[in-house]
Amino acid sequence: NINRCETMFVFETLQKWRHSYTASYSIYDREHLYLYIFQAFVYDYNIFLMVNATDSGAVQLTTNGKKNEILNGVPDWVYEEEVFASNAAVWWSPTGKYLAYAEFNDTEVQKVEYTWFGSEQYPETVAVPYPKAGSSLTKVKLYVLDTTSPFNRTRVKPPYILCSVTWATDGRVAVQWLTRKQNHLVVQIYDFDGNSWTEKQVSQTSKTGWIGHYMPLPIFFAEDDLSFYKVMSDAKGYKHIHHVKDVSGIATPITSGKWEVIYISKLTNVAIYFVSNEYKGIPLINHFLSPTDLWYEMMLPPNFKKTKKYPLLIDVYAGPCSQSVEYRFKLNWGTYLASSHGIIVASFDGRGSGYQGDDILHAIYKRLGSFEVEDQIAAVRKFIDMGFIDKDRIAIWGWSYGGYVASMALGAGTGLFKCGMAVAPVAKWEYYDAVYTERYMGTPSENSEWYKNSSVTPRAKNFKTVDYLLVHGTADDNVHFQQAAQISKALVDEQVGFETMWYTDKNHNLGGPAHYHIHPHESLSAEMPR
């Protein structure tokens, strides 16, 4: 419902990537009994504008759109996944007079190809422009056009990664750009004087890692439409709300403390609404890794007794700025394992996890696969010391980055883990996308030694002492099947026995029947010898 008189209908949807899909839309006016047509839309990678919403005619604003080459108004794969987390790259000014849109040029980006088996006699090959670490990135141009004169547009040429576009008024827009290293942010504020756009600039640099939790959060203009509010790291390394005067660039903290603002939800003329972790939660493990507090949670079986020994399953993600330990009620597969199989299911947020300050967050900067893996191992040792864990029945499992950490932990050769499962894991960071990987690792050429150290495949020989289940979808557009294939190859080369499950034509989420098929294998620790 748009304004209680109009209803939007979405139909004929077809999923593309994580956030994007194609669909047909209609807006039905219940009061006047007719259908509206969208004022602007993207079709076949070009932007169309309806000069009159009740007119069926559309003006084509761009003509260069072409699949896998030029995309107007919709992000390419890497921008959708790693930057915008959205399927749209158009931004209306407050009254709709101006429309900003991005053009994504993938002509110099190498393509990843994978097989779509389908049901036909011959399988298809799917090609997706996918910039991997150290390779050519998508080139982006930002345009602003006047809808009263649709072909009168202004180009804002960036040398950086486009992060966000925020309108204050019809004559003022703020654009955030990141350098490729993602440790330097530029906020460009453009003002329109009637003929052209003039620019003012505010910048931010991180000396310890990357800017933001993942990507820099959008800015919120104050009531004066000149200054703005932004979440950024303070002098002590905690993410807090700052008030920035656009001319001086001086950022004044509005919140402070050893906690973090997650994001600003809404700004009014009397209040700032935001989400934070200011208030205390659940118990933690104190000072066993470093002089700080680190969080864990356990799901315990019914009628739990400290005098009894229980199998332990570590449910891990541990990616940069992740949070697995949450003070909230949840029901998941771990709940079933704890309640029906008598397994303790535990998660732990170590170094590299989010919302605890930059010292913890940036500990893994340029060294993925180090502290976040070591801390999972250290947590298991601490759990054993609690006295109710059967040290001969400990397993670990994870999905995506969690599959990577599970594999790295199993390959560490500690003897702690008896078995484990990795779903859609990364094998080598050189194979993953440039925006994500370089944010945390830099490029392979400038950090070659740690790219080698962070790979799963050199640890293959250590898998001889564990039972390992490797799971992947053959149509994974995110962590490509190539990653699992390389792990499989390395294990075979070392004559390591292991189990695999390939899900045909399934993507990173293993949706549909595959998702339900995989979960019984998470209880593999229940099958360990008693």
C-alpha positions, -999 to 999 in steps of 0.1 A, spaced: 0 0 0 16 33 -11 -8 59 3 -38 38 15 -55 45 -18 -30 28 -41 -18 -8 -42 13 -21 -59 12 -55 -76 44 -74 -83 42 -104 -105 62 -126 -129 93 -124 -107 125 -142 -118 155 -142 -94 188 -132 -108 215 -127 -81 211 -122 -44 192 -89 -45 182 -86 -82 153 -100 -101 131 -91 -130 94 -85 -125 63 -69 -138 47 -41 -117 14 -24 -116 0 4 -93 -37 3 -89 -56 34 -78 -86 21 -59 -103 55 -56 -101 64 -93 -100 28 -106 -71 29 -130 -35 16 -132 -5 39 -130 27 34 -150 61 39 -134 77 72 -140 111 57 -145 122 21 -151 151 0 -164 145 -24 -193 173 -43 -210 199 -23 -192 186 10 -204 166 37 -185 132 49 -196 113 79 -183 76 85 -183 71 122 -189 35 118 -179 26 90 -155 -8 86 -171 7 84 -206 17 51 -220 46 65 -240 82 64 -226 113 83 -234 144 61 -237 172 80 -219 201 57 -226 208 36 -256 242 20 -249 229 -7 -224 241 -42 -232 242 -74 -211 276 -80 -195 290 -48 -210 271 -16 -201 244 -15 -174 224 17 -168 205 22 -136 211 -14 -123 244 -26 -107 266 -53 -121 273 -84 -100 301 -70 -78 283 -37 -71 250 -55 -63 267 -80 -40 295 -60 -23 286 -23 -25 249 -15 -28 233 -47 -15 205 -36 -38 192 -42 -73 189 -5 -81 213 23 -91 189 53 -96 182 80 -70 154 106 -73 158 141 -59 131 151 -33 106 165 -57 115 143 -86 129 171 -107 163 154 -110 173 117 -114 208 105 -106 218 72 -121 249 51 -124 264 35 -155 285 4 -150 310 -5 -176 322 -42 -175 339 -43 -209 373 -47 -193 362 -71 -165 370 -107 -171 341 -131 -170 335 -162 -149 319 -191 -167 300 -220 -152 278 -247 -165 240 -247 -162 230 -283 -167 192 -278 -168 172 -305 -185 180 -300 -222 202 -323 -243 231 -299 -241 240 -278 -210 244 -240 -212 273 -219 -203 266 -189 -181 291 -160 -183 292 -132 -156 317 -103 -155 334 -109 -121 364 -89 -111 387 -111 -90 414 -98 -66 440 -78 -84 421 -77 -117 403 -49 -136 374 -34 -117 341 -22 -130 342 14 -143 314 36 -130 300 69 -142 274 89 -123 249 111 -142 223 136 -131 195 145 -155 168 171 -154 134 153 -160 119 185 -174 146 182 -201 155 145 -200 185 147 -224 201 175 -204 224 155 -181 256 162 -161 283 136 -157 302 132 -124 333 113 -133 347 92 -103 381 77 -100 369 55 -71 343 30 -60 308 46 -59 293 39 -24 261 60 -20 241 89 -34 220 111 -11 199 140 -21 194 169 4 173 192 -20 167 193 -57 199 215 -59 222 195 -36 234 160 -37 261 141 -18 281 113 -33 304 90 -14 334 74 -31 360 50 -18 395 44 -32 402 9 -44 421 2 -11 389 12 7 408 30 35 401 65 22 366 80 17 356 111 -2 322 128 3 316 151 -26 287 176 -22 274 190 -54 253 222 -56 234 233 -87 236 270 -96 211 268 -124 237 260 -151 262 236 -136 271 216 -106 298 229 -82 316 206 -58 328 207 -22 347 178 -7 351 161 27 374 132 32 380 104 58 410 80 62 415 49 83 450 42 95 442 7 108 421 -9 82 391 -2 60 364 25 62 331 15 78 318 -19 91 316 -32 55 309 -2 33 305 34 45 270 40 57 248 67 39 249 102 52 218 120 66 214 157 59 204 179 88 174 202 87 196 230 73 204 209 43 240 219 46 255 199 74 250 161 78 252 132 102 274 102 95 285 71 114 323 68 114 351 57 138 359 81 166 394 87 180 392 56 201 382 34 172 344 30 179 318 37 153 297 66 164 274 93 150 292 125 140 279 158 129 298 171 99 298 207 87 302 204 49 324 235 44 349 229 72 347 191 72 350 191 110 333 161 125 318 165 160 309 132 178 272 130 189 275 97 206 305 82 224 316 52 245 330 17 243 300 6 221 290 12 185 262 27 165 252 0 139 233 25 117 211 55 117 175 45 111 158 79 107 165 116 111 138 142 120 141 178 130 139 169 167 156 135 170 181 110 155 169 74 156 197 48 155 205 12 163 234 4 187 248 -22 211 252 3 239 236 -19 266 251 -51 281 241 -86 270 251 -121 277 282 -136 295 316 -137 279 350 -153 279 373 -129 297 410 -122 289 420 -156 276 431 -145 241 440 -108 246 432 -81 271 396 -78 260 362 -95 263 350 -119 236 316 -133 232 303 -169 230 270 -187 232 261 -224 238 229 -243 231 228 -270 258 208 -303 256 177 -308 278 185 -318 314 221 -307 310 245 -319 337 279 -305 342 291 -338 353 283 -354 320 304 -353 288 287 -340 256 298 -339 220 305 -303 208 297 -288 174 312 -254 166 289 -234 143 312 -208 128 310 -179 104 338 -155 117 339 -133 86 351 -96 90 325 -76 110 303 -106 115 283 -114 147 272 -149 155 265 -144 192 232 -126 196 211 -120 226 178 -130 210 155 -160 208 161 -182 177 151 -216 164 174 -233 139 191 -265 131 214 -261 161 183 -261 183 173 -294 169 208 -309 173 209 -298 210 174 -309 218 172 -342 199 208 -354 196 223 -343 229 249 -321 212 262 -288 226 262 -263 197 285 -233 203 294 -201 185 322 -177 193 330 -141 180 367 -137 180 391 -111 166 378 -97 133 342 -98 145 321 -66 145 307 -39 166 333 -40 194 357 -13 181 384 -11 154 411 -28 175 391 -61 173 376 -55 139 409 -46 121 430 -73 139 427 -95 107 435 -67 83 457 -80 55 458 -114 72 425 -133 66 426 -169 79 448 -160 109 433 -147 142 397 -155 134 408 -192 129 431 -192 158 404 -178 181 380 -206 172 406 -231 181 414 -213 214 377 -212 222 374 -249 218 402 -254 242 385 -231 267 352 -251 263 370 -283 270 384 -268 302 348 -262 313 347 -299 321 315 -311 302 329 -314 267 339 -348 253 372 -340 237 369 -371 215 337 -358 198 343 -323 186 332 -311 151 331 -278 133 309 -266 104 303 -234 85 289 -219 53 306 -195 29 332 -176 50 323 -201 78 331 -229 55 365 -213 48 372 -209 86 360 -245 93 383 -258 66 413 -237 79 407 -249 114 404 -286 103 436 -281 83 455 -266 112 464 -301 124 456 -294 161 439 -328 167 410 -310 184 384 -316 157 374 -351 147 352 -341 117 338 -311 100 317 -298 71 323 -269 48 295 -255 26 305 -233 -3 339 -224 12 366 -201 -2 398 -220 -10 420 -192 -22 413 -155 -19 428 -149 -54 396 -165 -67 372 -143 -49 358 -109 -59 381 -78 -58 359 -54 -38 354 -78 -9 389 -94 -9 409 -62 -14 390 -45 14 406 -69 39 437 -82 21 448 -56 -4 459 -69 -38 478 -102 -44 508 -82 -57 511 -61 -26 503 -89 -1 514 -120 -19 528 -138 12 496 -136 31 475 -146 1 495 -178 2 493 -183 40 455 -178 39 448 -206 14 431 -238 24 448 -260 -2 484 -260 13 469 -276 44 454 -306 26 478 -331 41 465 -322 76 430 -335 66 442 -371 69 433 -371 106 398 -358 102 365 -367 85 357 -339 60 325 -332 41 328 -307 13 295 -292 -1 290 -268 -30 264 -258 -56 276 -260 -92 259 -227 -101 273 -207 -73 277 -172 -87 293 -159 -55 319 -184 -42 324 -203 -74 325 -241 -77 361 -235 -87 369 -230 -50 356 -265 -40 372 -280 -70 406 -267 -59 401 -281 -24 390 -314 -38 421 -315 -61 445 -307 -33 430 -334 -11 432 -360 -39 468 -350 -46 476 -357 -9 456 -390 -10 432 -378 16 399 -395 19 369 -372 21 332 -369 12 316 -345 -12 281 -334 -21 276 -313 -53 242 -297 -58 234 -293 -95 224 -259 -107 222 -245 -72 236 -211 -62 253 -200 -30 222 -203 -9 214 -239 -20 177 -230 -21 147 -253 -26 150 -290 -18 188 -287 -16 186 -266 15 166 -292 34 187 -320 20 219 -306 34 209 -301 70 208 -337 82 245 -338 74 252 -311 100 245 -336 127 275 -357 116 290 -351 150 262 -372 165 275 -402 145 310 -400 160 320 -430 180 309 -429 217 
